Amino acid sequence: MERTSTCIYHFLVLSWYIFLIYYISQTRNPQISTILANGRQWKYLTFLNLVLQAIFYGVAFLEDVLKRIKEKKDVKFITAFKDLLFTTLAFPVSTFVFLLFWILFLYNRELIYPKFLDVIFPAWLNHAMHTSILPISLAEVILRPHRYPSKKTGLTVLTVASFAYMGRVLWIYSETGTWVYPVFAKLSPVGLAAFFSLSYILIIGIYLLGEKLNHWKWGEDLNPRCDFEPTRRHVPETQTHSEEQSRKYFLWMPSQQQTLVF
């Protein structure tokens, strides 16, 4: 029953994110062509996060379905990929978008979401893109355990994704002379470097927080490791010690006695 409920939940969330992506893509307004110039909606982290969430919940729903029709061992790779996707990208990015958007919005909305956008995007869509993403991610933490990869693997994936997006923002500016977000135009080169550095520190902190939340909810039995690395068979310490003593014993036995051991 619990597995069925989780499957339905993942399907509903997947449908929700697909609907949002479609709604935004189909939005038509005379002002929107100016906003979406030079990269369209794909230049905005908010939209990229919606696509990321849709991919994750699609994989989670696929895992739920396969577990109902196949042996558990047949979906290990999908489970590992789902956990890697959620722990290193889906949870950190959604939480980062929520925090940074609302911090800047409450400080000065013109820096991140100018008021004229209210005419293009209704209030419910703003909250769907920037508010509901956090409780949905937290619900996933509570509903299902996720095995975190090793610190090296997790931070590497997140770092590559972070620098890839920062590089894209800088590339768009170098090609067009316009910034993706108005806040960047207000910053000096030093201020921009500081902003990117603090943003990187923030998203790394979110990753570590997600790991703590996962362990707090599901216990320390989910030890961090990379699920894509081969799992080594655990050998009890007493067995290892016994085998080592036997090996040494036979190595030092006289050759006459060794012939009797069969």
N, C-alpha and C positions, 0 to 999 in steps of 0.2 A: 504493500500500500504506500509506504514511504517513497519507494523508488518510482512508483507511478506518479505520485504527487510532484516529485522533483522533475520528472520528465515533462509533465504538463507545464510546470513553472518555467522551465527552460524554453519550451516552445512559445509560451506567451511573451516572454521577454524578447526572444528572437524576433517574433512578429512585430513587437513594439518598435524595436530598433530599425527593422526593415521599413516599417511605415514612416518613421521619422526621416530616414535617408531619402525615401521616395518623395515625401512631402516637400522637403527642402529642395530637392533637385527639380521639382516641378513648379516651384514658386516663381511667379512672373511679376515684375514690377519695373517701371522705367529706371528707377535708381539702382536696381540690383545689378545691372550690367556693369556699372562703374565699380561697385563693391567687389564683384567677382572677377574683374579683369585681372589678367596676369596670374593664372593659376586656378581660377574659379574657386569652388568650395573646397578643393583639395589642398589649398594653402593654409586653411584654418585648422588648428589643433582640435577645436571642438568637433568639426565634422569628421576628421580622421579618427577621433575617439569613438564616435558613433559607429563608424565602419569596423573599428577594432572590436567593440562590444558585440556587434552583430556576428563577427567571425567567431569570437569566443563562445557565444551562446549557441551558435550553429554547431560547433564542435562538441559542446556539452550535451546538446540534444542528440546528436549523432551517437555519442557514447551511451547515453541512456537507452536509445533504441537498440543498439547492438548488444548491450548487456542483457536485454530481454530475449533476444533471439539466438545468441551465441554463448559459447563458454566464456567465462571471465578472462581466461588466458588469451583469448583471441583479440581482445581490445586493449591490451596493455600499452601498446604504442600510442593509441589515441588518448588513453588516460594520461600518459606521461606528457604528451603534447598539450593537452588541455590544461594540466597543472602548470606547465612551464609558461603557457600563454597568459593564464590568469595571474600568477604570482609575479611575473617579471614585467608585464605590460598592462593587462586589462585593469587590475586593481590600482597600481600606481598612477597610470595616466588618468583614469576617471577621477580619482581623488585629487590629483594635481589640478585638473581642469576646474573642478568644483572650488577648491580653495583659492587658486590664483584669480579666477574670474570674479568671485564675490568679494575678495579683498580689494581688487582694483575698482570694481563696480561701486562698492560702498564708499571708497575714497573719492573717486571721480569717474563717473561712468563714461565720460567722453574719451577716456584713455583706452577703453576696451570695448564698449558697446554703446556708441553714440545714440542719442535719443531718437534721431530720425529712423533708426532701425525698428522702433516700435510700430511704425506704419507698415513696414514690410513683414515683420515677424510678430505674430500675436504673443501676448504674455505667456500663455500656456506653453508655446513652443520654446520660449526662452528658458522656462523652468524645466522643460523636458530635456533640453540640451545641456543645462548647467546646474540643475538642482537634483533632479531625480536620479541622476547617474550615481551619486554617492550612496543613497540608501539601497539601490539595487545591488551595487557591489558589496556592501556590508551584508546584505541578505545572503549573497552567495557564500560569504565567509562563514556565516552561521549555519547554512543548510548543508554544506558539503565540506569535508576536509580536503585540503590541497597540500600535496607534498612539495615543499620548496626545494629547489635545486641547491647545489653548493653555492656558497657566497660568491665564489669566483665566477661561476656560470651565470648566476642571477644578475649580478652587478655588471657583468660584461654585456649581456643582452640589453639591459636597460640603458647602459652608457652608450652603446652603439645607436640605439633608437633615439636617444636624446640628442646626440651630436648630429645625427642625420637630419633631424628636424631643424635644429639651429642652423645647420649648413644650408638647408633649403630656404629658410627665412633670409639669410644673408645673400644667397644667390639671387633670389627674386629682387632684392633691393639693388644689387649690383647690375642687374639686367634692366630694371624698369625705373629705378630711382624712387620707388614708393615702398613704404613699409607695410607688412601684413597687418600689424596692429598700430593704432595711433600712438600708443605709449612709447614705441620705439623712436618715433620722430622727436619726442621730447627729451631724449637722453643723448648725452655726449658719448663719444667712443668709450671713455672710461666708465661712464654710467651704464652703457650697454653691456660692457664686459662684466660689470658687477651684477647687473640684472640676470644675465645668463648664468653666472656662477652661483648666485643665490637660488635660482630656479633649479639648477642641477642638484645643489645640496638639499633642497626641499624634496625633490622627487626621490632621491636616495633615502632620505629620512622616512618618506612614505612607504618605500619598499620594506625597510626594516620594521616599521610599525605593523605592516601587514603580516610579516612573519611572526611577530610577537602575538598579534591577535589570533592567528591561526593556531599557534601553540597553546594560547590561553584557552581557546574554545575546545580544541581536540586533543590536547595533551602533548607530552614530550615524546610520545612514541613515533611521531612523524618527524624523525630526525632529518635535517637538511642534507640532501645529496642530489646529485644529478641523475635523474631517472633514465637518461639516454646512455649512461655509462653501464657496462655489464655489472650485474650484481654478483658479488663473491659469496660463495657458500660459507656460512658461519660454522666454524669448527670449535667446539667447546674447549676451553683451556685445559681441562683435565685430560681430554682425549689427546690433544696435541702433546702434552707432557708425557703421557704414557707411550705414544708412538715414538717420541724422540728417545726415550729411555730404551725402548726395544731396539731401535735402530742402532744405538750406540752399543748395546749388549751384543747383538749379532756381529757387529763390525769387529769386536775385540775377541770373539770366541775363536778357539783354535780350529784349524781347517778340518780336523777329524770330527769335531763335534758339529760343525756346520752341515756336514753331510747327513746328519740325523734329523735335521729340522726340515720336515716336509709335511 
